[in-house]
Amino acid sequence: MRYQLYYWPMIQGRGEYVRLALEDAGADYTDVARAGNGMAAMMKMMEAKKGTPPFAPPFLKAGALVIGQTANILLYLGARHGLAPKTEGGRLWVHQLQLTIADFVLEIHDTHHPLGPSLYYEDQRAPAKKRTEEFWKERVPKYLGYFEDLVQANGGTYVTGRRLTYADLSLFQIAEGLRYAFPKRMKAFEKNIPGLVALRDRVAARPNIKAYLASDRRIPFNEEGIFRRYKALDL
């Protein structure tokens, strides 16, 4: 099956978690909005009044199916490409982990936009600085500490054991994004999460992921996405 991924063409964003799964699986896919009239096609699908129109990108077209929401897309892909356990309980567990990652992603975004996305960062500098301090003091240890404990408890290889799942690919993206947005803070914090750092390195070395990271398919981090580098927030 040739998948069609619909997401904003200028950022990694939430679509990157899906791209990583497709790339690791060696799946045949098109990143629709990055070519030709793909943006118009994406908007047309969201404006549809019939069927199951998606609320927002990312969404994936797989044959007749149109699947929205990052965690939902990964639940579908995981079962079909060996990126999730075979048992129902195992699949639900990885889905649960992905939903927790989604919660964390929202909190990462809110470090630079604590008053909402309708305002520019420049309009909320002081609240952003306050939110970022709380984020690194309370939220990062809570979330990354949780995943670090899981990695250690399951043998120190991947978050659910010896086999990689799409949750590991997403944790790789979290580590990469935090290194980009908060290089000083993340460097200091990484001593607390050696298991996650090793997991990040293990994912980066996977042949398909390594090739993807070196290709032009991997959109560079930038200040339009979820992970944004502002010096004032990385003291």
ZIZI-V771169 format. One record per helix or strand of 2 or more residues. SS is the DSSP state (a for helix, b for strand). FROM is the first residue (numbers start at 1). LEN is the number of residues. If there is no record, write none. Layout:
BEGIN
ss,from,len
SS,FROM,LEN
SS,FROM,LEN
END
This chain:
BEGIN
ss,from,len
b,2,5
a,15,11
b,28,4
a,32,3
a,38,9
b,59,4
b,65,4
a,70,11
a,88,25
a,121,3
a,125,29
a,166,16
a,183,10
a,194,11
a,207,7
a,231,3
END
